[in-house]
Amino acid sequence: MHLGAFHSPANSKHVKEVFEALAQESPSPGGGEVRQVAPLGRRTCVSTSPFALVHDYLLVLRGAERTFAAMADVWPEAPVYTLLYDRDATEERFEAHPVYSSPLQRVGARQAGFRRLLPLLPLAARRLPVRDADVVVSSSSAFAHGVRPGPDAVHVCYCHSPFRYAWHERERGLSEAPTPLRPALDAVLRAIRRWDLRSTRGVTRYIANSNITRERIQKFWNRDSSVVHPPVSVERFERDEPEDYFLFVGEVVRHKRVELALEAASRAGARIKVVGTGPELERLRTLYGDSAEFVGRAEDGQLEKLYARARALVMPNVEEFGITAVEAQAAGRPVIAAGAGGALETVVEGETGVHFKPGQVDELAEAMRDTDFDRFDPDKIVGNARRFSTRRFQKRLRRAVDVAVAA
C-alpha cells in the first residue's frame, strides 16, 4: 500500500455514509445479510461453512494474492471474505469460492484509489461476518488478522508483514503523503497501531512468511510464530539463452527501491528492464528513460520469457520474502539481492546469486559490472527454487492449521 493518495475521508460524502453504515452494523451471529454492492454472482447470506478464509483486499493478482489463492485451494469449498474485491483484476482466480466483501465495496474503490479508505479499513475488517466459522485462516499484511471470529473459533493468521506503514516504515509512509495531510495521517497510523495490538489477542496462532517477519511479529506484537515460506509456481518457468540485460520486477513505488537499481545500472553501464507500474513510474522514466526500458505490466507468458533471458534479476529492496527472486531462479537465472530479509533464505550466496549491502548503490553497481553470471549452474539454481513449490507450501500450511485446531 502506497500512501501518496491518502486523504481524509471527511472530504467524501460517500465514504462518510459507508463509515456510518460500518459503525452501525455488527457481525451477524446467525446468518444475516452481507452487504455487497458489486454483483459478484454469489449468494448474499453469510456462509455457515466451518472454515472461513480472509484476505485484506483482492484488487490485483500479485505475490500476496497468489499466496492466498494457493491457501484457498487447500480448502476449496470455504468462503472467502475480503474488504474489497475486483473479480476481473484478480483474473477470476477465486470464482470457485463464495466471495463476500465489506460494505466498502459500494464505494467502488479499485487498486489505484483504495488508499483513501485507510481510516475505515480496520473497522471494516472487524465487521466481516466470520463468527459462525469454527476455523478462520487469514492472510494478512495489514488488516485481515483483525477479524472477529466467535469466542470458541480457532484463528490462524498467515502474516506477510505487520502493516508496514504503522510499524517499521511509518516515516516513509508519512513522507509519501501530501504535507498538509501528514498530521491527519500520523494520527490514523497511531490509531492503527493501537488497533493492531488489540487485534493480536484474537489470533490463536501466527505463521510468518519469513524469518524477518517472525522477528517483527515478536518485536511489535510480542507474539511467537513459525515460518512457512510462500508458494511459487516454479513449474511454469523454463530456461532460455540469457541476453545482456538485468531485470527488476515489482511495483514501482518508493519502498521497492527501484531508483537504486536504475542508478546502479547507469553507473555500471548496464542495460536494465523494469517490469511493473506504480506512482513512481513517470518520475523514474523521466530520470532514466535513456538508459532503462520500462516494460509496464507484463502478462505471465511475457514475464516468464523476460526472467529466462535476463543476465540476473535485481532485487534492491529488503523484502519480507521476495517471490520474484524465486521466480527468476525457477527460470534458471541468478539474483542480485539486498543482503537482508527474505533474500538470505532464498538466494544462496555464490551458488544462486550474490548479496550486496542494503542501500549501497556503488556495491550494487560493482556486482552488476564485475560478477561473472555465466559461472552459476542453472541446475543448482532451479533446484534451489523448487524448495518453495506450491505443493510444499500447502502441505506445511495445512499441517500448521491442523496442529492449531488440535491444540
Summary of the structure (lengths in Angstrom):
residues: 407
radius of gyration: 21.2
end to end distance: 34.8
largest distance: 64.6
contacts: 1386
relative contact order: 0.11
helix: 44%
strand: 15%
